[in-house]
Structure formats: C-alpha cells, structure tokens
C-alpha cells in the first residue's frame, strides 16, 4: 500500500490520486448513496424515544439543570495534547455545546418547559461571549448548537431566535471564505469540517445564497477530498483510517442536515465517480474487521507521532472498527443498505442520536 522507502509524500499523493482516478475510470464500480431510491430515506429518524432512551437523556441533562453555563470566548483544542490544562479547560466548557443539544431534544420529546428554559439560558450565555475563531477542528461541535436550534429553536423567544440566526449566518459566511489553494487543509479533513459548519449554518440562517454557496463547497470537497477508488486524501497524508472516518463523517452530517431540510446531498457524484458512498464502500471491510490497518505508521504530520508517544489511544496499533460506529449510523439514515453494518458496530448513544431524530 505504501512504498518501503521514504518518499516525497505530496508528490506521491497526487501521483497516486491520478493513478486511482484513471483506474477508477476504467474499472471501479459505480457505488454511491442515492436518496432517490425507494429504500433510501432517513429511515430510523423521527422515531419516538422509548422510556430507556428518555431516561438516558434525562440523566445526561441533569448537570445542565443543576449547574450554570460555562462559556468561553475561545475554545481551542486542535493540536493540543489532552493532558494539558488548556485542553482540559476547553473540553470542560465545550461540554455545554452537547448539553444544549440534549436539552433541546428533551424539550422536543416531552414539551417540558424546564428543558427549553435551560437550553435558552445556555445558548444565550454562549452567544453573549463566544467569538467564531474559524478553526473547524475547534469548532466542529458547534454542530450541536445548530442541531439544537433545528430541534427546538422555534420555541425560543423571538429575540433569541434572531440572535442565533445571526450567529449561524456569520458562521456559514466565515466557513465559506476561500482558503489558500496550496495548503493541504484546503482539501483534507479540515475542509470537511468547514463544509459541515458552512452547510448547517446556512440552513439555520435560512439564506438562499449562503445555502447555495455551502452546497457548492460540499460538492467541491467530494471532488477534492475523495478519490474515485474510495480513499480520502487524508489516508495518504496520515496513513490512518482514523482520518478517513474523521473526514467523511462531517460530510455525512452535512448531507443528513441538508436532507432534513428537504434537499438531499448524499447522492452527489463527482466527475470521476467520487462519492461519499464509494468511500463508505472502501472503508467497509475495515469496519467489518475483514481487513486490518496499522495506524499512522507513515503519517507526515508530526503531531500524530507526538500523540502516539504520549500514549493517546488510537494513534498507534490497529484501527478499531468501533471508531466508525457513528459514521455508519449516519450513513444508515441516508441509505438503508448500511443498516446491517451500522447495527454490527453498535448503536451510538441516544445522546449522540437524539437531535438527529427529533421532529
């Protein structure tokens, strides 16, 4: 898969990509998600929570009901070891983002005003101090804000709705800004997370021009990040399935959010056959455990070696198929043919799923 001797990585990356493109044009199967098919729909979405799931959400929300929000003007975790105090402080504050999504989901399921009141309190506290940084690794979990708003935003006070829509507009605008074409981050997982925030922010903003721009970015990332044979360019940069998952998952979130707003994106196929579905097909044997991969052996990113040396789980050794659990659950919401693989990996927690399932 990789040459035994060191090589000029970027030159080889594009050489390999070109070869894959040519090969795919001749022989690769035409595999992609296609929501136009009869068996494709958000098949498991909008299912009422059962008693056990509701209790799990209530336990998850208990800290939000008992404690005050913990907003920061900047939340920075990218490129930082989890053992540092800065990382711990940022991670603690960022838990509020997930709590907002949980509170909104509970309000949607129960219509209990306590959850709506606390969701609004957390949202306003963060809107009051948070400044968009433009770092998509730090900010990818702002998706929780956008999911929460889709779930329960219409019940908020009109002034709060206006503040959140303004924030969403600024977020989408920021992540649609053009990036330097020579940087790897313009096409790798960094851009996938930018696309996710651009798409989700545009729909909450409800601006047609922003939405059109975000959809164009999504299609561009399919063309630039995914190879016709299925690999993501991140695989060649990082030598890790971890980063294939980390690049395709935000694209699935963007596609599912768009589908929930009435515009399916997941069927898009690039000019050489690139698609999210083909990448899922390529990854599937590893997710099933039929193939294995030693992670990060030839990564060109220094921080990967630093994390491996620090003993951070997942940055050495074999790829753990469970890392793809949420990826294939998202995929199964867009295409039922992924349901069996998603089930075999285990259903993500209801805390992860609830906001996607809310009506």
For each residue, the residues with C-beta under 8 A, 3 or more apart:
1:
2: 239 297 298
3: 7 12
4:
5:
6:
7: 3 11 12
8: 11 12
9: 12 13 236 237 300
10: 13 14 184
11: 7 8 14 15
12: 3 7 8 9 15 16 236
13: 9 10 16 17 233 236 237
14: 10 11 17 18
15: 11 12 18 19
16: 12 13 19 20 236
17: 13 14 20 21 227 233 236
18: 14 15 21 22
19: 15 16 22 23
20: 16 17 23 24 227 228 229 231
21: 17 18 24 25 227 228 272
22: 18 19 25 26
23: 19 20 26 27 28 228 229
24: 20 21 27 28 227 228 229 272 273
25: 21 22 28 228 272 273
26: 22 23
27: 23 24
28: 23 24 25 228 229 230 273 278
29: 281
30: 269 273
31: 275 277 278 281
32: 267 269 273 275 276 277 278
33: 40 255 266 267 275 276 277 280 331 334 335
34: 37 40 266 267 277 335
35: 40 41 259 264 266 267 334 335
36: 40 264 267
37: 34 40 335
38:
39: 335 336 337
40: 33 34 35 36 37 43 334 335 336
41: 35 336
42: 45 46 256 259 260 333 334
43: 40 332 333 336 339
44: 47 332 333 339 357
45: 42 260 333 356 357
46: 42 357 358 359
47: 44 357
48: 109
49: 53 54 57 109 350 354 357
50: 53 54
51: 54 55
52: 55 56
53: 49 50 56 57 350 354
54: 49 50 51 57 58 106 109 110
55: 51 52 58 59
56: 52 53 59 60 349 350 351
57: 49 53 54 60 61 102 105 106 109 350 351 354
58: 54 55 61 62 106
59: 55 56 62
60: 56 57 63 99 102 351
61: 57 58 64 65 99 102 103 106 115 118
62: 58 59 65 66
63: 60 66 67 99
64: 61 67 96 99 102 103 118 122
65: 61 62 114 118
66: 62 63
67: 63 64 70
68: 125
69: 96 121 122 125 126
70: 67 92 93 95 96
71: 93 96 125 126 128 129 130
72: 75 89 90 93 129 130
73: 129 130 131
74: 130 131 133
75: 72 90 93 94 130 133 138 139
76: 80 86 90 133 135 138
77: 80 87 90 91 94 137 138
78: 135 137 138
79: 137 303
80: 76 77 84 86 87 90
81: 84 87 306 307 310 312
82: 87 88 91 312
83: 87 310
84: 80 81 87 88
85: 88 89
86: 76 80 89 90
87: 77 80 81 82 83 84 90 91
88: 82 84 85 91 92
89: 72 85 86 92 93
90: 72 75 76 77 80 86 87 93 94 138
91: 77 82 87 88 94 95
92: 70 88 89 95
93: 70 71 72 75 89 90 96
94: 75 77 90 91 97 98 141
95: 70 91 92 98 99
96: 64 69 70 71 93 99 100 122 125 126
97: 94 100 101 126 141 142 144 145
98: 94 95 101 102 141 144 351
99: 60 61 63 64 95 96 102 103 122
100: 96 97 103 104 119 122 123 126 144 145 148
101: 97 98 104 105 144 145 147 148 151 354 355
102: 57 60 61 64 98 99 105 106 351 354 355
103: 61 64 99 100 106 107 115 116 118 119 122 148 152
104: 100 101 107 108 115 116 119 147 148 149 151 152 153 355 358
105: 57 101 102 108 109 148 151 152 354 355 357 358
106: 54 57 58 61 102 103 109 110 112 115 354
107: 103 104 110 111 112 113 115 116 119 151 152 155
108: 104 105 111 151 152 358 359
109: 48 49 54 57 105 106 354 358
110: 54 106 107 115
111: 107 108
112: 106 107 115 116
113: 107 116 117
114: 65 117 118
115: 61 103 104 106 107 110 112 118 119
116: 103 104 107 112 113 119 120 152 155 156
117: 113 114 120 121
118: 61 64 65 103 114 115 121 122
119: 100 103 104 107 115 116 122 123 148 152 156
120: 116 117 123 124 156 157 160
121: 69 117 118 124 125
122: 64 69 96 99 100 103 118 119 125 126
123: 100 119 120 126 127 145 148 156 160 164
124: 120 121 127 128 160 163
125: 68 69 71 96 121 122 128 129
126: 69 71 96 97 100 122 123 129 130 145
127: 123 124 130 163 164 167
128: 71 124 125
129: 71 72 73 125 126
130: 71 72 73 74 75 126 127
131: 73 74
132: 139 167 170 171 174
133: 74 75 76 138 139
134: 139 174 175 177
135: 76 78 138 139
136: 139 140 175 190 191 193 194 196 197
137: 77 78 79 140 190 193
138: 75 76 77 78 90 133 135
139: 75 132 133 134 135 136 142 193 197
140: 136 137 143 193 196 197 250
141: 94 97 98 144
142: 97 139 145 146 171 197
143: 140 146 147 196 197 200 253
144: 97 98 100 101 141 147 148 355
145: 97 100 101 123 126 142 148 149 164 167
146: 142 143 149 150 168 197 200 201 203 204 257
147: 101 104 143 144 150 151 200 257 355 356
148: 100 101 103 104 105 119 123 144 145 151 152 153 355
149: 104 145 146 152 153 164 168 204
150: 146 147 153 203 204 257 260 261 355 358
151: 101 104 105 107 108 147 148 355 358
152: 103 104 105 107 108 116 119 148 149 155 156 358
153: 104 148 149 150 156 161 164 204
154: 161
155: 107 116 152
156: 116 119 120 123 152 153 160 161 164
157: 120 160 161
158: 161 162
159: 162 163
160: 120 123 124 156 157 163 164
161: 153 154 156 157 158 164 165
162: 158 159 165 166
163: 124 127 159 160 166 167
164: 123 127 145 149 153 156 160 161 167 168 204
165: 161 162 168 169 204 205 206
166: 162 163 169 170
167: 127 132 145 163 164 170 171
168: 146 149 164 165 171 172 200 201 202 204 205
169: 165 166 172 173 201 205 207 210
170: 132 166 167 173 174
171: 132 142 167 168 174 175 197 198 201
172: 168 169 175 176 197 198 199 200 201 202 205 207 210 213 214
173: 169 170 176 177 210
174: 132 134 170 171 177
175: 134 136 171 172 194 195 197 198 201
176: 172 173 198 210 213 214 217
177: 134 173 174
178:
179: 183 185 186 191 194
180: 183 186
181: 186
182: 186
183: 179 180 186
184: 10 187 188 190 237
185: 179 188 190 191
186: 179 180 181 182 183 190 191 224
187: 184 191 221 224 225 233
188: 184 185 191 192 225 232 233 234 237 243 247
189: 192 193 225 232 234 243 246 247 250
190: 136 137 184 185 186 193 194
191: 136 179 185 186 187 188 194 195 221 224 225
192: 188 189 195 196 221 225 246 247 248 249 250 251
193: 136 137 139 140 189 190 196 197 250
194: 136 175 179 190 191 197 198 217
195: 175 191 192 198 199 214 217 218 221 250 251 254
196: 136 140 143 192 193 199 200 250 251 253 254
197: 136 139 140 142 143 146 171 172 175 193 194 200 201
198: 171 172 175 176 194 195 201 202 213 214 217 218 254
199: 172 195 196 202 203 211 214 215 217 218 254 257 258 265
200: 143 146 147 168 172 196 197 203 204 253 254 257
201: 146 168 169 171 172 175 197 198 204 205 210 214
202: 168 172 198 199 205 207 210 211 213 214
203: 146 150 199 200 206 211 257 258 261
204: 146 149 150 153 164 165 168 200 201
205: 165 168 169 172 201 202 210 211
206: 165 203
207: 169 172 202 210 211
208: 211 212
209: 212 213
210: 169 172 173 176 201 202 205 207 213 214
211: 199 202 203 205 207 208 214 215
212: 208 209 215 216
213: 172 176 198 202 209 210 216 217
214: 172 176 195 198 199 201 202 210 211 217 218 254
215: 199 211 212 218 219 258 263 265
216: 212 213 219 220
217: 176 194 195 198 199 213 214 220 221
218: 195 198 199 214 215 221 222 251 254 255 258 265 268
219: 215 216 222 223 265 268 270
220: 216 217 223 224
221: 187 191 192 195 217 218 224 225 226 251
222: 218 219 225 226 251 268 269 270 274 275 276
223: 219 220 226 270 271 272 274
224: 186 187 191 220 221 233
225: 187 188 189 191 192 221 222 232 233 234 247 251
226: 221 222 223 230 231 232 233 248 270 274 275 276 278 279
227: 17 20 21 24 230 231 232 233 274
228: 20 21 23 24 25 28 270 272 273 274 278
229: 20 23 24 28 278 282
230: 28 226 227 278 279 281 282 283
231: 20 226 227 235 236 244 279 282
232: 188 189 225 226 227 235 243 244 247 248 279
233: 13 17 187 188 224 225 226 227 236 237
234: 188 189 225 237 238 240 243 244 246 247
235: 231 232 238 239 240 241 243 244
236: 9 12 13 16 17 231 233 239
237: 9 13 184 188 233 234 243 299 300 301
238: 234 235 242 243 296 299 300 301 304
239: 2 235 236 295 296 297 298 299
240: 234 235 243 244 293 295 296 299 304 319
241: 235 244 245 283 286 293 295 319 323 324
242: 238 245 246 295 296 314 315 319 323
243: 188 189 232 234 235 237 238 240 246 247
244: 231 232 234 235 240 241 247 248 279 283
245: 241 242 248 249 283 323 324 327
246: 189 192 234 242 243 249 250
247: 188 189 192 225 232 234 243 244 250 251
248: 192 226 232 244 245 251 252 276 279 280 283 327
249: 192 245 246 252 253 326 327 330
250: 140 189 192 193 195 196 246 247 253 254
251: 192 195 196 218 221 222 225 247 248 254 255 276
252: 248 249 255 256 266 276 327 330 331 334
253: 143 196 200 249 250 256 257 330
254: 195 196 198 199 200 214 218 250 251 257 258 265
255: 33 218 251 252 258 259 264 265 266 276 334
256: 42 252 253 259 260 266 330 333 334 356
257: 146 147 150 199 200 203 253 254 260 261
258: 199 203 215 218 254 255 261 263 264 265
259: 35 42 255 256 262 263 264 265 266 334
260: 42 45 150 256 257 356
261: 150 203 257 258
262: 259
263: 215 258 259
264: 35 36 255 258 259 267 334
265: 199 215 218 219 254 255 258 259 268
266: 33 34 35 252 255 256 259 276 277 334 335
267: 32 33 34 35 36 264 275
268: 218 219 222 265 275 276
269: 30 32 222 273 274 275
270: 219 222 223 226 228 273 274 275
271: 223 274
272: 21 24 25 223 228
273: 24 25 28 30 32 228 269 270 278
274: 222 223 226 227 228 269 270 271 278
275: 31 32 33 222 226 267 268 269 270 278 279
276: 32 33 222 226 248 251 252 255 266 268 279 280 331
277: 31 32 33 34 266 280 281 335
278: 28 31 32 226 228 229 230 273 274 275 281 282
279: 226 230 231 232 244 248 275 276 282 283
280: 33 248 276 277 283 284 327 328 331 338
281: 29 31 230 277 278 284
282: 229 230 231 278 279
283: 230 241 244 245 248 279 280 286 287 324 327
284: 280 281 287 288 341
285: 288 290 291
286: 241 283 289 290 291 292 293 319 321 324
287: 283 284 321 324 327 328 341 345
288: 284 285 321 341 344
289: 286 292 321
290: 285 286
291: 285 286
292: 286 289 318 319
293: 240 241 286 318 319
294: 297 317 318
295: 239 240 241 242 314 315 316 317 318 319
296: 238 239 240 242 299 304 305 308 315 316
297: 2 239 294
298: 2 239
299: 237 238 239 240 296 304 305
300: 9 237 238
301: 237 238 304 305
302: 305 306
303: 79 306 307
304: 238 240 296 299 301 307 308 315
305: 296 299 301 302 308 309
306: 81 302 303 309 310
307: 81 303 304 310 312 315
308: 296 304 305 311 312 315 316
309: 305 306
310: 81 83 306 307
311: 308
312: 81 82 307 308 315
313:
314: 242 295 317 320 323
315: 242 295 296 304 307 308 312
316: 295 296 308
317: 294 295 314
318: 292 293 294 295
319: 240 241 242 286 292 293 295 323
320: 314 323
321: 286 287 288 289 324 345
322: 325 345 346
323: 241 242 245 314 319 320
324: 241 245 283 286 287 321 327 328 345
325: 322 328 329 342 345 346 347 348
326: 249 329 330 348 352
327: 245 248 249 252 280 283 287 324 330 331
328: 280 287 324 325 331 332 338 341 342 345
329: 325 326 332 333 342 345 347 348 352 353
330: 249 252 253 256 326 327 333 334 356
331: 33 252 276 280 327 328 334 335 338 342
332: 43 44 328 329 335 336 338 339 341 342
333: 42 43 44 45 256 329 330 356
334: 33 35 40 42 252 255 256 259 264 266 330 331 338
335: 33 34 35 37 39 40 266 277 331 332 338
336: 39 40 41 43 332 339
337: 39 340
338: 280 328 331 332 334 335 341 342
339: 43 44 332 336 342 343
340: 337 343 344
341: 284 287 288 328 332 338 344 345
342: 325 328 329 331 332 338 339 345 347
343: 339 340 346 347
344: 288 340 341
345: 287 321 322 324 325 328 329 341 342
346: 322 325 343
347: 325 329 342 343 353
348: 325 326 329 352 353
349: 56 352 353
350: 49 53 56 57 353 354
351: 56 57 60 98 102 354
352: 326 329 348 349
353: 329 347 348 349 350 356 357
354: 49 53 57 101 102 105 106 109 350 351 357 358
355: 101 102 104 105 144 147 148 150 151 358
356: 45 147 256 260 330 333 353
357: 44 45 46 47 49 105 353 354
358: 46 104 105 108 109 150 151 152 354 355
359: 46 108
